[in-house]
Amino acid sequence: MLTRVGRALPQLLAGDIPTSKALGDAEYCTTIGLDSPADERAAKATFLRWIWYAVRREGLHLKGADDDFRALCGIHWLLQDA
């Protein structure tokens, strides 16, 4: 789901394929190549908001995590150099 949402970001670098991996202990890392480093803030805000909605649509949750937007802030954000 994280990768699918990352592929839909308008700031995604053309031809880039986002990757996601489990880090353990209910943490995940998603790497998304962006058109420009200046897009990082907008891309992160959009990604986190879209993930929040996607989680609810799919009926998912992280065991023991609060059911609010702030719980998603535990997702690690990596900016892949273009």
C-alpha positions as CSV (number, residue, x, y, z in Angstrom):
1,M,0.0,0.0,0.0
2,L,2.8,2.5,0.8
3,T,4.4,1.9,-2.6
4,R,1.1,2.1,-4.4
5,V,0.4,5.5,-2.7
6,G,3.9,6.7,-3.5
7,R,3.5,5.9,-7.2
8,A,0.5,8.2,-7.3
9,L,2.3,11.3,-5.9
10,P,2.3,14.3,-8.3
11,Q,5.9,15.1,-7.2
12,L,7.2,11.6,-8.2
13,L,10.3,11.7,-10.4
14,A,9.3,10.5,-13.9
15,G,10.3,6.8,-14.3
16,D,11.0,6.3,-10.6
17,I,9.5,3.3,-8.8
18,P,9.0,3.9,-5.0
19,T,10.1,1.1,-2.7
20,S,8.9,0.2,0.8
21,K,10.3,-2.2,3.3
22,A,9.4,-3.3,6.8
23,L,11.9,-2.3,9.4
24,G,10.3,-4.3,12.2
25,D,8.5,-3.2,15.4
26,A,5.6,-1.7,13.3
27,E,7.9,0.6,11.4
28,Y,8.2,0.9,7.6
29,C,10.5,2.8,5.2
30,T,9.3,4.1,1.9
31,T,11.8,5.7,-0.6
32,I,10.3,8.0,-3.2
33,G,12.4,9.8,-5.9
34,L,11.1,13.4,-6.4
35,D,11.4,15.8,-9.2
36,S,13.2,18.3,-7.0
37,P,14.4,18.6,-3.4
38,A,12.1,21.6,-3.2
39,D,9.1,19.1,-3.5
40,E,10.0,17.3,-0.3
41,R,7.7,19.1,2.1
42,A,4.6,19.0,-0.2
43,A,5.3,15.3,-1.1
44,K,5.7,14.3,2.5
45,A,2.5,16.1,3.5
46,T,0.5,14.6,0.6
47,F,2.0,11.1,1.2
48,L,1.1,11.0,4.9
49,R,-2.4,12.3,4.3
50,W,-3.1,9.8,1.5
51,I,-1.6,6.9,3.6
52,W,-3.9,7.9,6.4
53,Y,-7.0,7.6,4.2
54,A,-5.7,4.5,2.4
55,V,-5.3,2.7,5.8
56,R,-8.9,3.4,6.7
57,R,-10.3,2.4,3.3
58,E,-8.5,-0.9,3.6
59,G,-9.4,-1.5,7.2
60,L,-5.8,-1.7,8.3
61,H,-4.1,-0.5,11.5
62,L,-0.8,-0.9,13.3
63,K,-1.1,-3.0,16.4
64,G,-1.1,-0.7,19.4
65,A,-0.9,2.5,17.4
66,D,-3.3,5.4,17.9
67,D,-5.9,5.8,15.3
68,D,-5.0,9.4,14.3
69,F,-2.9,11.2,11.7
70,R,0.0,11.7,14.2
71,A,0.5,7.9,14.4
72,L,1.7,8.0,10.8
73,C,4.5,10.3,11.7
74,G,6.4,7.2,12.7
75,I,6.8,6.4,9.0
76,H,10.4,7.1,8.0
77,W,10.8,9.5,5.1
78,L,13.8,9.2,2.8
79,L,14.5,11.6,0.0
80,Q,16.1,9.7,-2.8
81,D,18.5,11.9,-4.8
82,A,17.3,12.5,-8.4
